Amino acid sequence: MNMLKFLPPRLRIPVRMFVGGSVMTVVGVIISGWVAAAFLVPFVIIVTVWYYHLGGGDSDVAAVVLGQGDERQAYRRLRMQALVGRVLSMAVAVISVVAVAVKATLWPIAVLVALLPLTLLAGWVLYREHPGGREQQVGH
């Protein structure tokens, strides 16, 4: 199932991010020209390094992001992903209308990509554990 078994476990996800990001960069350059590379190359490098750094740690953040946590962390990850989905769904609608109105090309994609880590961070803060082991009930 995992074609990267020859790599150490810490390198598997960063290699996937680098290869996937490289493919996206090539497609972006073909579609939009070299301007796309100016945005995508730093993003791919940052994401790859971030995943490599997380892979070396033993923290709740690393477990949640890498999908290697226990049930409590899996539940938190699920809630974070739900928040990301809600925010990005609304953002896509609004940004698409704005992009059509101002005849923009690349910036809506940049905004959507920037919203992902910001929303994950917001989810981490909103759904953190509180003293006494109780999770915060957002909206209740």
BELHUFEN-V626240 format. One record per residue. N is the residue number from 1. RES is the residue in one letter. PHI is phi in whole degrees, -180 to 180 (NA if undefined). OMEGA is omega as a letter, one per 20 degrees, with the letter a starting at -180 (NA if undefined). Layout:
# BELHUFEN-V626240
N|RES|PHI|OMEGA / N|RES|PHI|OMEGA
This chain:
# BELHUFEN-V626240
1|M|NA|a / 2|N|-97|a / 3|M|-77|a / 4|L|-103|a / 5|K|-65|r / 6|F|-73|r / 7|L|-88|r / 8|P|-61|a / 9|P|-53|a / 10|R|-66|a / 11|L|-93|a / 12|R|-63|a / 13|I|-69|r / 14|P|-58|r / 15|V|-66|r / 16|R|-61|r / 17|M|-63|a / 18|F|-67|a / 19|V|-67|r / 20|G|-62|r / 21|G|-66|r / 22|S|-66|r / 23|V|-63|r / 24|M|-61|r / 25|T|-65|r / 26|V|-62|r / 27|V|-63|r / 28|G|-61|r / 29|V|-67|r / 30|I|-63|a / 31|I|-79|a / 32|S|-110|a / 33|G|92|a / 34|W|-70|r / 35|V|-61|r / 36|A|-62|a / 37|A|-65|a / 38|A|-62|r / 39|F|-89|a / 40|L|-75|a / 41|V|-61|r / 42|P|-62|r / 43|F|-62|a / 44|V|-62|a / 45|I|-65|a / 46|I|-62|a / 47|V|-64|r / 48|T|-62|r / 49|V|-65|a / 50|W|-63|r / 51|Y|-65|r / 52|Y|-63|r / 53|H|-62|r / 54|L|-62|a / 55|G|-64|a / 56|G|-89|a / 57|G|-100|r / 58|D|-126|a / 59|S|-132|r / 60|D|-63|a / 61|V|-61|a / 62|A|-62|a / 63|A|-63|a / 64|V|-68|a / 65|V|-66|a / 66|L|-85|r / 67|G|71|a / 68|Q|-118|a / 69|G|-93|r / 70|D|-83|a / 71|E|-62|r / 72|R|-63|r / 73|Q|-70|r / 74|A|-65|r / 75|Y|-66|r / 76|R|-62|r / 77|R|-60|r / 78|L|-62|r / 79|R|-66|r / 80|M|-63|r / 81|Q|-65|r / 82|A|-64|r / 83|L|-64|r / 84|V|-59|a / 85|G|-61|r / 86|R|-65|a / 87|V|-64|a / 88|L|-69|r / 89|S|-63|r / 90|M|-67|a / 91|A|-64|r / 92|V|-60|a / 93|A|-63|a / 94|V|-66|a / 95|I|-67|r / 96|S|-63|r / 97|V|-65|r / 98|V|-64|a / 99|A|-63|r / 100|V|-66|a / 101|A|-65|a / 102|V|-101|r / 103|K|56|r / 104|A|-87|r / 105|T|-120|a / 106|L|-96|a / 107|W|-64|r / 108|P|-62|r / 109|I|-66|r / 110|A|-63|r / 111|V|-65|r / 112|L|-63|r / 113|V|-66|r / 114|A|-68|a / 115|L|-67|a / 116|L|-60|a / 117|P|-67|r / 118|L|-65|r / 119|T|-71|r / 120|L|-62|r / 121|L|-63|r / 122|A|-61|r / 123|G|-63|r / 124|W|-62|a / 125|V|-71|a / 126|L|-66|a / 127|Y|-106|a / 128|R|-72|r / 129|E|-82|r / 130|H|-109|r / 131|P|-52|a / 132|G|97|r / 133|G|81|a / 134|R|-94|r / 135|E|-83|r / 136|Q|-70|r / 137|Q|-96|a / 138|V|-74|r / 139|G|85|r / 140|H|-115|NA
